[in-house]
Amino acid sequence: MTFKVGLLGLGTVGTGTAQILLDATQRHPLLKELEIHRVGVRSLDKSREIDLPADLLTTDLESIVTDPNIDIVVEVMGGLEPARSLILQAIAHGKHVVTANKAAIARYGAEIFTAANEAGVYVLLEAAVGGGIPVIQPLKQSLGANRIDTVIGIINGTTNYILTRMQNEGADFAEVLADAQRLGYAEADPTADVDGLDAADKIAILASLAFGGRIKLAEVHCEGIRQVSAADIAYAERLGFVIKLLAIAKRNTVSTENAPEQLQIRVHPTLVPKSHPLASVNDVYNAILVEGDPIGQVMFFGRGAGAGPTASAVVSDILNIAAMLQANLVPVSTQPTQAAHPLLACSHQHYSAIAPMTDLVTRFYARFLTKDYPGVIGKLGTCFGNHQVSLESVVQIGNQDGLAEIVVVTHDVPEGNFRQALEEIRSLSSISSVSSVLRVL
Amino acid sequence: MTFKVGLLGLGTVGTGTAQILLDATQRHPLLKELEIHRVGVRSLDKSREIDLPADLLTTDLESIVTDPNIDIVVEVMGGLEPARSLILQAIAHGKHVVTANKAAIARYGAEIFTAANEAGVYVLLEAAVGGGIPVIQPLKQSLGANRIDTVIGIINGTTNYILTRMQNEGADFAEVLADAQRLGYAEADPTADVDGLDAADKIAILASLAFGGRIKLAEVHCEGIRQVSAADIAYAERLGFVIKLLAIAKRNTVSTENAPEQLQIRVHPTLVPKSHPLASVNDVYNAILVEGDPIGQVMFFGRGAGAGPTASAVVSDILNIAAMLQANLVPVSTQPTQAAHPLLACSHQHYSAIAPMTDLVTRFYARFLTKDYPGVIGKLGTCFGNHQVSLESVVQIGNQDGLAEIVVVTHDVPEGNFRQALEEIRSLSSISSVSSVLRVL
């Protein structure tokens, strides 16, 4: 039984996907049952790394998603539109969909999965998070027995590459970014990566799977790495930490019995203890740490981007759908007794409640420049104390232009209290500036 | 639709499994459809951590595997017999089976999976390797697009705990083993763990999934950690390595076009470069590193044993089967049009060809005690050279009882050549002893 694949996009990931589909040797035997039927591209004239019969290519993408011969549509074009419309059209035409498009899924997931459930088709998206690292399917299937408490990921390769180089070279952000752009590790417009937006899309997807509720992207608190300085990295190192851009989704401990359950969901640079499993995830590698009951900690690690890893995830999703097609496990209207596979279809309808950041309880790292230091540590301590912020350490770490530099690490405190203390500290005449504020894992 | 589970065994893992099944809150909703129908135990009188209605328990295990009401049999009793016979009986009675029994699967997998395919039932075994770490299902499903080249695992928690403590404390094997036994991290009879037999069972299972061919357990080369000394750990450290018990399965590069493909499959203590992702996997943690084309390296990390993690894997397998039952995806004889899910059923029939260890190409570490050292390094070098063994470093590292201690690290060499050189070296009058020989990753 052969299954026909329609590919939307023949860029890096599309080419990687086609390469696997054309060379089944030593891969899963089911790959031999897959056939590239049509490939949608922007231009027919472009020279390409891959040798495909010219008549497979078309610029008419709509003709692919409506083609009655096609079983599985693979969307690897990226961007919001026309990707969203094409995915919806494919679903409406009874096609199963595989997508690598985290931006579209994070924004239009509710619409897409509702349509898929109605049409009786699957939408799989392993490639949307963590490149080739299997994390979506484990969350859906292998970890289903667990009550998941926390998902923490290093899920943006560009920022992890930049932070790793800043750490290794003692260099500042702007200089490493420029070099990363030159080397192709960062885009010309690096906003989506360095401002944490890409990681926000991905943690929204992971959280919806881990906690079984939809996530409104606007509710994901998001800070990027532009404000991380070489000085902070050096001070963090002396205190036993490395700085990583973490994407965190966490079930809040319910304080009172009738309080509704809330999630924390946030992306920000974070001081990570060197002994933590995520601390040694460097360069463009990604890792996702899941904590649950009763499994404890489990971590998935690998390359988070690139043609090969991403195509691995795309094709594995295609195989999963082909396997269900071969086994007749497709809840289409022609088979009314057939239910969708309950672990692979999207079952949740409600939105998760997200806790406000002021309620977050976490440790903080802050660096201050102070004018005259005799007594200034006392003043800082008093301000923090006024707002019930207890301190783990206060260290005068150096001098800069005649100013003393003081680094503070707090115990776990509510973020609201910490921010209030910070406001009061900013008004002190002996404080020249609050150079940086970072959260600590 | 409720699915009835029959549990064989109520030890650590069985109790953990029952605890999850009895408390579905905040886990996958499908868990609510699972019901513990019967539990087979050795004694009805034993006091237990878990509160189960007394009439669920029975000492008649056969009555469970033949009970027409039971859909899924969960074998968590361990050991070879009666586990094997009960699994086969359950299959013959049309039950799906979930097992954590690596020893039985590594030995009787061919028999068990052949019977399962004939009966149209699934046998799932996520818990057999790496405790709760999802690795079996990713190998079957999420990595199917890849041509897998290598699987390297730290898959025995007891030996990793012992080696980590030896490393941290500078202590010798016997002393740490005794303490680990006292603390319950090692069994009274530690043979299966410290001699590598448990890891051999597990790598045989992983290799059969990764490379799509059955493995004869007797062909897995297996060395344990009894001969690893505190001195070797200290010297390895100075050279930039840690010593880990690795289980390795690898596709051999085919030298000539018509040569049949062979696998390496072996368990032995190994010097691992400190920068390698496996080097920082410590204590009872396990990790499995998979390398494939095009995914590159991907690693799975977590607790490799214990009631919670293992029960997480067992129940996730139960959920997978329940999902297929709910979606009617069961190839039983009453549904003749229904095929088995091609990614979840076992499809391979042949045995993989295993390369002899003498053909292995690897780096070696060796430590020698020599009688008189002027000129002795030259003699060592000549012997190695006679057998085309080229050396990366030769270091005289210390003195012991008037003898010089010399540590050699080779480049990649065929193991056969290295062993021949070693024979020649043993016969040299200036060599007092070959204190240790270890492979280097």
Interface residues (C-beta under 8 A of the other chain):
Chain A: G16 Q19 I20 T25 Q26 R27 H28 P29 L30 L31 E126 G132 I133 P134 Q137 P138 Q141 S142 L143 G144 A145 N146 R147 G212 P277 S280 G292 D293 P294 I295 G296 Q297 V298 M299 F300 F301 G302 R303 G306 A307 G308 P309 A311 S312 A313 V314 V315 S316 I318 L319 N320 A323 M324 Q326 A327 N328 L329 P331 T337 Q338 A339 A340 H341 P342 L343 L344 S347
Chain B: G16 Q19 I20 T25 Q26 R27 H28 P29 L30 L31 E126 G132 I133 P134 Q137 P138 Q141 S142 L143 G144 A145 N146 R147 G212 P277 S280 G292 D293 P294 I295 G296 Q297 V298 M299 F300 F301 G302 R303 G306 A307 G308 P309 A311 S312 A313 V314 V315 S316 I318 L319 N320 A323 M324 Q326 A327 N328 L329 P331 T337 Q338 A339 A340 H341 P342 L343 L344 S347
